[in-house]
Amino acid sequence: MSMIVKGLRVLGAEGPRVFLARLLAKAHTRLVRYKPAMLVANNDAAGVDWTTRPAQLEDQITVREGPVDIAWVMSPPGRESGGHQNLFRFIDFAEKAGHRCTIYLYSSMVDQVSIPDVRSMLAKSAAYPNLAADIRMYEAASGVHDSAQALFATGWETAYPVYLDKSRAKRFYFVQDFEPSFYPVGTEYVLAENTYRFGFHGITAGGWLAHKLHAEYGMSTDMFDFAVDKTHYHVTNTNRRTEVFFYARPVTARRAFEFGLLALADFAAMKPDVTINLAGWNVSNWNIPFKYKNLASLDISQLNEVYNRCAAGLVLSLTNMSLLPLELMASGVAPVVNDAPNNRLVSDNPFIEYVPASPLAIARTMVEVLDRPDAVERTIAMSKSLANVDWRDSGNQFVEAFERVMSA
């Protein structure tokens, strides 16, 4: 596959944010002289002095009653961008609570963003809810609309225009991961880390982020719990299962693709007849030392059928935990997850198999899951353990935190 075709596939699937990040990573290594470019526009990065507070952040709007007019600044969404899909879920919760929302797309390569194409992609995808929100490009000169009362940053690069915007709207930060860890220690790491010092109120995905940002950066935070959409994920197979699943994302370093291959190579040696399903990315160009089934990128409507063939699902998360462990459990799959605070502080469900980050230990645990004499009973029990876990409850947590801070 040519580099151009690969690039177009990434651009279409995950949007300009991921595409640009990967393009820049290659440029750093291949070009001797180049114009510096990042997810954040250079002028915005240079324009923020977070050691002093601009006037608009010292006199922010308070709304004690009635709906709030919310502006959301985000990178352009992609068809397979799980972070955007979850973000849109919470915008939907805000709209259902009666708040008015407007979405602003921010990109340091504005010329490559098409609003009609974005709207078309959203309309065609079952993973995105239908919103009433208008979608616009963010322009620094004009900023957000005059009636905006709350302004959300949704990724580290968007925190810069949100900080600089002249609106008196109250600043919030919808944080889904510790984004400095997406980069080696360097400029982007520092710029991403600094956004937690901007004085925004953070509403985070899970407790690990809320604790980390408050303890290490003094950020005021609330959190919402992870949940699962059981209309998409549920048990249909109550027989003993003979396959396993790996969330294979070689293009997302925090999902530890290569480490997972080490564990699966050991597992394949122990269980050579078990089908290993790899999904999340097309891995046909990678050298994988065991027999596997390449499911590439699946639509959300296809996942439950795959999950219901599997006894164990390997999901590695080196920063904030993935949504997949709960989705797997809802379908009766035992999640095998690297044991670390970033995962345990998000979910302590007893059916998650937390394992030290040792390839052999992970492989042995996957074997144990397949060989359990009570595997069928546990399949049903783990799904039932999520009976009271619902995204609507997480949405209520989000809305309650937002309205409390907005009224203060």
Secondary structure as UniProt FT lines:
FT   HELIX           3..30
FT   HELIX           42..47
FT   TURN            50..51
FT   HELIX           55..58
FT   STRAND          69..74
FT   TURN            79..80
FT   HELIX           82..96
FT   TURN            97..98
FT   STRAND          100..105
FT   TURN            108..109
FT   HELIX           110..112
FT   HELIX           115..124
FT   TURN            126..127
FT   STRAND          134..137
FT   TURN            140..142
FT   TURN            146..147
FT   STRAND          150..153
FT   HELIX           156..164
FT   STRAND          170..175
FT   HELIX           179..182
FT   TURN            185..186
FT   HELIX           187..194
FT   HELIX           195..197
FT   STRAND          201..205
FT   HELIX           207..217
FT   STRAND          221..224
FT   TURN            230..232
FT   STRAND          243..247
FT   TURN            250..251
FT   HELIX           253..255
FT   HELIX           257..270
FT   TURN            272..273
FT   STRAND          275..279
FT   TURN            284..285
FT   STRAND          293..296
FT   HELIX           300..307
FT   TURN            308..309
FT   STRAND          310..314
FT   HELIX           324..330
FT   TURN            331..332
FT   STRAND          334..338
FT   HELIX           341..344
FT   TURN            345..346
FT   TURN            350..351
FT   STRAND          353..355
FT   HELIX           359..371
FT   TURN            373..374
FT   HELIX           375..384
FT   TURN            385..388
FT   HELIX           391..407
//
